[in-house]
Amino acid sequence: TQVIDPVGETITLPGRPTDLSLNHSEKTLAVKNMGSIVFVDVDHKKIIQTLKLPSGGNTFTGIAWSGEGNDEKVWTTDTKGYLRSAKRNNDGRYDWADQFLLPALEKKDNNGLDPGGLTQIDKETVYPGGFAIDETSGLIYVALNRNNSVCVVNMNTGAIVDQVPVGVAPYSVLLN
């Protein structure tokens, strides 16, 4: 049992929360749980929805919001190697929207030379972790823990724009 004696009010969450993110209007808190995203109404301090992942579980970190109003989405990374988004539908509940597989990529041709493009290689899941969203450029920078790199993803199309080697087991990304 883990017990924290906090100051203020608490909300009991199911499972094992690993990360959280407050939306831009500061009205909804998204909590990354082992196999779901738990949405909390901040003003009323209550859970409004639990959205289960289609398969697998969430990774150790990585949840953030993009957009506002009708364009608002919450993004997460999962153990199957996906960057996923959920969007609020017309009845106020969240549904899964985007699903971008983050494959291991390398910049090499058959001779080990850089052909100037990205080539998918056969490799187990890259275990995506934390990420940063640059809404101005429409890019999401995702730490690929098992691939020792940061993957640059077009948030509108899911296209892999680039992959940058960063060293051993990156945890998250911070944009300056």
N, C-alpha and C positions, 0 to 999 in steps of 0.2 A: 504494500500500500504506500502510495506517495501522498503526503499531506503538506499543503502549503497554507500558512496562516496569513492571508493577504489583508491589506487595508482596503476597505470598500466592499462592494458587492461581488458575488461570484455567480457563475453559471456552470452547472454541471454538464460536461460534455461526454458523450459516449466514446468508447474506444481509447485510442492513444493519439491525441493531437500532436503534430510534429511542426506545424508552421501556421501562420495566420496573416491576414491582410485586410485592412480596412479600405472600403471603396472611397472614391474621391469625394462623395457627398457626406462621408462619415456616418452613414445610416445603416450600412450592412457590413458585418464582419464575416469573412470567409475563413473557415478553419480547416486546414488540411489534416485529415485524419488518415488512419491506416488504409482504409478502403473507400473513402468517401470525402466529399466536401460538405461541411456543416455550415449552414447559413444562419447567422444570428441577427435579429433586429436589435440594433444597439439602443434605441430609445426605450424599448419595452423590455430589454434584457431577456429575450427568450429566443429559443431555436425556432426558426420558421420553416426550415427544410433540411433534409439530409439527402444529398444526391450521390448515389453509389456510382463508383467507376464501372464502366462496361465490363472490364475484366482486370485481373491483377490487383495491385495495390498502389498506393502513392509512394513516391520515393521520400527520402529523408528530409528534404526541404524543397522549397520552390512553390510559391503561390503569389500572384499579383493581379491587380486589376488594370484594365485598359478601357479607354473611352468613357463616356458619360451618357446619362439618359438612356435612350433606346439603343445606343451603340455600345453600352457598357458590357464588358465580358470579364470573367475571372479565369485566369490561366493556371494550370498545374502541370507537373511532370509525374509520370508514373513508371512502375517497374517493368512495363512492357516496352519501354523506349519511346513513349509518346509525349508530345507537348499537346495538351488538350485545353479547350476553352469551353466554358458554360455561359449561356446567355439567358436573361430573363425573358420568358414568353409573355403573351398577352394576358394570361390569368395570374401573372405575378410569380410563377414558379420558374425555377431554373432548369434548363435542359442542356445536354451536351451539344456543342456546336462544332467547332473545329477539332480535327484530330490529325496531327502531323507526326509521322514516324521519323525519328531522328536516327538514321542509320550511321554506322561507322563509315567514314569517308577518308580517302587519302588523295593527295595530289601526286600520283605517279602513274606512268605508263608501264608497259611490260618490261622496259629496260631500266626502270627505276628513275626515269626522268620526269620532271614536272611538265605535263602537257598544257598547263594553263587552265585546266578545268578540273572539276571534282568527279571522282569515280567511286561508286559504291563498292565496298568490299564485303565479303562474306564474313561476318563476325557476330558474336552474341551481342545482346543488347548493350548499349553504351551507358546505361544507368544515368539518365539525366537528373541533375539536381536543381540547384538554385538558378535563377535567371534574372535578367534585367530587361525592361521594355523601354524602347526608344520610340515613342508614339510619333514624333516628328518625322523620322525616317521610315517608320513602319517596320522596324526590325526588332527581333527578340534575340538576345544573346544568352545562350543556354550552356551551363557547365556540363560537360559530358564526362562524368567521373571516371568511368572505366576506359575511356578513350584518351584521357589526359589532354583534353582540348576544350575550346569554347566553340560552339556551333552558332552561326549567324543565320537566323531564319526570317524569311519574309512573312510577317504576321497575317497578311491578306491572302497569300497563295500557298504558304507552307513550303515554298522553294528554299532549298539550302543555298544560301548566298556565298558562304565561306566557312572554313573551319580553321581555327588558329591553335597550334600547339601551345600549351601553357605550363606544362610540368605535371607532376604526379598528383592524380586524384583531385581535381578542382571541386570545390564544394559549392560555390556560388559565384555570382558576377555582380559587380558594382560599376555603374557608369558614372563618369565624372562630368 
